């Protein structure tokens, strides 16, 4: 028998949302965000991205065809304390939209504005360590408003915090080494668009190579491949033994299989 046990946390309310500026402010906001992210408590998780939404009815009118840079995330704590934590970012430039507010925890699935129906998207990513000013310039060059990227989004998701230390009984992957996941997303509305989107995604990952840890974070792995880079050598050996014992015939199929 194969089973999965989940432990839920008693969190009813969070302070969360999205803070958006016109993308031309990215040269000041992205470096400031990276510095700010090193100072925030573990109760805060955020990401920053350049976002290029198409001019279609499904997109809110102020954002249709308007390049933006935004900080999305959540804080587990009092709304006033969360607002104070965001003040250094809010003071950088006048936001186009400030959507951070107290909300039910169930609302977290919508703060990034991800489509709730299947979408024809491609993604690629890399796990990186400390992103300095030079790294911020590299992100801006490959994904900022002057880059001409065909991608829908180029940005990072903040790691660290609870992901940086394994609790007792954490299982095969208790720690994700690195400070950020840098990633891109592109929409492929027709087959002939796939090549250009793939090239742009590869360019994002290549630009981050000097800061890459060499590890994988399989939650973001869109391309097929084996799982070995996501685990240390001893853990992967144990996973291979378990796979050989409980699934010798390969009944369970995964995009990132344990060999």
C-alpha positions as CSV (number, residue, x, y, z in Angstrom):
1,X,0.0,0.0,0.0
2,X,1.2,3.5,-0.8
3,X,0.0,6.4,1.4
4,X,0.5,10.1,1.7
5,X,-0.1,11.9,5.0
6,X,-0.5,15.7,5.2
7,X,-0.3,17.8,8.3
8,X,-2.2,21.1,8.1
9,X,-1.4,24.2,10.0
10,X,-4.1,26.1,11.9
11,X,-3.7,29.4,10.0
12,X,-6.9,31.1,9.2
13,X,-5.8,34.6,8.2
14,X,-2.7,36.0,6.4
15,X,-1.5,39.4,5.2
16,X,-0.8,38.8,1.5
17,X,-1.2,40.0,-2.0
18,X,0.6,41.7,-4.9
19,X,2.4,45.1,-5.1
20,X,2.8,46.3,-8.7
21,X,4.8,49.2,-10.3
22,X,5.4,50.0,-14.0
23,X,8.2,47.8,-15.2
24,X,10.5,50.8,-15.9
25,X,11.0,51.0,-12.1
26,X,12.6,47.6,-12.1
27,X,16.2,48.9,-12.1
28,X,15.6,50.4,-8.7
29,X,13.0,48.0,-7.3
30,X,14.7,44.6,-8.1
31,X,18.0,45.4,-6.3
32,X,16.2,47.0,-3.4
33,X,13.9,43.9,-3.1
34,X,16.9,41.5,-3.1
35,X,18.5,43.5,-0.2
36,X,15.1,43.7,1.6
37,X,14.5,39.9,1.3
38,X,17.6,39.3,3.3
39,X,16.2,41.2,6.3
40,X,12.6,39.8,6.5
41,X,11.6,37.2,9.1
42,X,10.8,33.6,8.3
43,X,7.1,34.4,8.5
44,X,7.3,36.2,5.2
45,X,7.6,34.5,1.8
46,X,7.7,36.6,-1.4
47,X,8.7,36.6,-5.0
48,X,9.4,39.4,-7.6
49,X,8.8,39.2,-11.3
50,X,8.6,41.2,-14.5
51,X,5.1,40.5,-15.9
52,X,3.9,41.1,-19.4
53,X,0.2,40.4,-19.5
54,X,-1.6,40.4,-22.9
55,X,-4.4,42.9,-23.8
56,X,-7.2,40.4,-23.4
57,X,-10.5,40.7,-21.5
58,X,-9.4,38.1,-18.9
59,X,-6.7,40.6,-17.7
60,X,-7.8,43.5,-15.4
61,X,-8.0,46.6,-17.5
62,X,-5.1,48.6,-15.8
63,X,-2.7,45.7,-16.7
64,X,-3.7,44.9,-20.2
65,X,-0.5,45.2,-22.3
66,X,1.2,47.1,-19.5
67,X,4.6,45.8,-18.4
68,X,4.9,45.7,-14.6
69,X,7.2,44.5,-11.9
70,X,5.5,43.1,-8.8
71,X,6.2,41.7,-5.4
72,X,3.8,38.9,-4.4
73,X,3.8,37.0,-1.2
74,X,2.4,36.4,2.3
75,X,3.1,37.2,5.9
76,X,1.8,34.9,8.7
77,X,1.1,37.5,11.3
78,X,-0.7,40.8,12.2
79,X,-1.7,42.9,9.2
80,X,-0.2,46.1,10.8
81,X,3.1,44.3,11.3
82,X,3.0,43.0,7.7
83,X,2.3,46.5,6.3
84,X,5.3,47.9,8.2
85,X,7.5,45.2,6.8
86,X,6.4,46.2,3.3
87,X,6.9,50.0,3.9
88,X,10.5,50.0,2.5
89,X,9.2,48.6,-0.8
90,X,6.2,50.9,-1.0
91,X,8.4,53.9,-0.5
92,X,10.5,53.1,-3.6
93,X,8.0,54.4,-6.2
94,X,4.3,55.0,-6.5
95,X,2.6,51.6,-7.0
96,X,0.3,51.0,-9.9
97,X,-1.7,48.5,-7.8
98,X,-1.3,47.7,-4.1
99,X,-3.2,44.6,-3.4
100,X,-1.6,43.5,-0.1
101,X,-4.3,43.0,2.6
102,X,-5.5,40.7,5.3
103,X,-7.3,37.7,3.7
104,X,-8.3,34.1,4.4
105,X,-5.5,31.6,4.0
106,X,-7.6,30.0,1.3
107,X,-7.0,33.1,-0.9
108,X,-3.2,32.4,-1.2
109,X,-3.8,30.3,-4.3
110,X,-4.9,33.4,-6.2
111,X,-2.4,36.1,-5.2
112,X,-0.2,35.4,-8.2
113,X,-3.1,35.7,-10.6
114,X,-2.3,32.3,-12.1
115,X,-5.0,31.0,-14.5
116,X,-7.2,28.5,-12.8
117,X,-7.8,26.5,-16.0
118,X,-5.2,24.7,-18.1
119,X,-3.0,27.0,-20.1
120,X,-0.5,26.4,-22.9
121,X,2.5,27.5,-21.0
122,X,6.2,26.5,-20.9
123,X,8.5,27.2,-18.0
124,X,12.2,26.7,-17.0
125,X,14.1,27.6,-13.9
126,X,17.3,27.4,-11.9
127,X,18.1,27.4,-8.2
128,X,20.5,30.1,-7.2
129,X,22.4,31.3,-4.2
130,X,23.0,34.9,-3.1
131,X,21.8,37.3,-5.8
132,X,24.0,40.5,-5.7
133,X,23.7,43.7,-7.7
134,X,25.4,42.1,-10.7
135,X,22.8,39.3,-10.6
136,X,20.0,41.8,-10.5
137,X,21.5,43.5,-13.6
138,X,21.5,40.1,-15.3
139,X,17.8,39.5,-14.5
140,X,16.9,42.9,-15.8
141,X,19.0,42.4,-19.0
142,X,17.3,39.1,-19.8
143,X,13.8,39.8,-18.5
144,X,13.3,43.5,-18.1
145,X,11.2,45.8,-20.3
146,X,14.2,46.6,-22.6
147,X,15.0,42.9,-23.2
148,X,12.3,42.3,-25.8
149,X,11.6,39.0,-24.2
150,X,8.6,37.0,-25.6
151,X,8.0,35.6,-22.1
152,X,5.0,36.3,-20.0
153,X,7.0,36.4,-16.8
154,X,10.7,36.5,-15.6
155,X,11.3,36.6,-11.9
156,X,12.3,34.8,-8.7
157,X,10.7,32.9,-5.8
158,X,12.3,33.5,-2.4
159,X,13.6,30.4,-0.6
160,X,15.3,30.4,2.8
161,X,13.3,30.5,6.0
162,X,11.9,27.1,6.9
163,X,13.2,25.7,3.6
164,X,16.7,26.2,4.8
165,X,16.6,23.9,7.9
166,X,15.2,20.4,8.0
167,X,12.9,19.5,11.0
168,X,12.9,16.1,12.6
169,X,11.3,13.5,10.3
170,X,11.5,15.7,7.3
171,X,11.8,12.8,4.9
172,X,13.8,12.7,1.6
173,X,13.9,16.5,1.0
174,X,13.9,18.6,4.1
175,X,16.1,21.4,2.8
176,X,16.3,23.3,-0.4
177,X,19.8,24.8,-0.8
178,X,19.7,28.3,-2.3
179,X,18.1,31.7,-1.8
180,X,15.9,32.0,-4.9
181,X,14.4,30.1,-7.7
182,X,14.8,32.2,-10.9
183,X,12.3,31.2,-13.5
184,X,10.5,32.2,-16.7
185,X,7.1,31.4,-18.1
186,X,6.0,31.7,-21.7
187,X,2.6,31.2,-23.4
188,X,2.6,29.0,-26.5
189,X,-0.6,29.9,-28.3
190,X,0.4,28.1,-31.5
191,X,2.9,25.3,-32.1
192,X,5.3,27.5,-34.1
193,X,5.7,29.7,-31.0
194,X,7.3,27.0,-28.9
195,X,10.8,27.4,-30.3
196,X,11.1,31.1,-29.6
197,X,9.7,30.6,-26.0
198,X,12.1,27.8,-25.4
199,X,15.0,29.8,-26.5
200,X,14.0,32.7,-24.2
201,X,13.6,30.4,-21.3
202,X,17.1,28.9,-21.9
203,X,18.4,32.4,-22.0
204,X,17.0,33.2,-18.5
205,X,18.7,30.1,-17.1
206,X,22.0,30.7,-18.8
207,X,22.1,34.3,-17.5
208,X,21.9,32.9,-14.0
209,X,24.6,30.3,-14.4
210,X,27.2,32.3,-12.4
211,X,24.9,32.1,-9.3
212,X,23.4,28.7,-9.8
213,X,23.7,26.1,-7.1
214,X,23.6,23.1,-9.4
215,X,20.6,21.7,-7.5
216,X,17.0,21.1,-8.6
217,X,13.7,22.0,-7.1
218,X,11.3,19.6,-8.7
219,X,8.1,21.6,-7.9
220,X,9.3,23.9,-10.7
221,X,10.7,21.3,-13.1
222,X,8.7,21.5,-16.3
223,X,11.0,19.6,-18.5
224,X,11.4,15.8,-18.3
225,X,14.5,14.5,-16.5
226,X,15.7,12.3,-13.7
227,X,15.4,13.3,-10.1
228,X,19.0,12.7,-9.0
229,X,20.0,16.4,-8.8
230,X,17.3,17.2,-6.3
231,X,18.7,15.0,-3.6
232,X,22.0,14.3,-1.9
233,X,23.8,11.1,-2.9
234,X,22.8,9.0,0.2
235,X,19.1,10.1,0.0
236,X,19.0,9.3,-3.7
237,X,20.5,5.8,-3.0
238,X,17.7,5.2,-0.5
239,X,15.1,6.4,-2.9
240,X,16.4,4.0,-5.6
241,X,16.2,1.1,-3.1
242,X,12.6,2.0,-2.2
243,X,11.7,2.3,-5.9
244,X,13.2,-1.1,-6.7
245,X,11.4,-2.7,-3.7
246,X,7.9,-1.3,-4.0
247,X,7.7,-0.6,-7.8
248,X,10.0,-3.0,-9.6
249,X,7.8,-3.0,-12.7
250,X,7.6,0.8,-13.1
251,X,3.9,1.1,-12.5
252,X,4.2,4.7,-11.2
253,X,5.2,7.0,-13.9
254,X,6.7,10.4,-13.2
255,X,8.2,13.2,-15.3
256,X,11.3,13.1,-13.1
257,X,11.7,9.4,-12.3
258,X,14.0,7.9,-9.7
259,X,16.2,5.6,-11.8
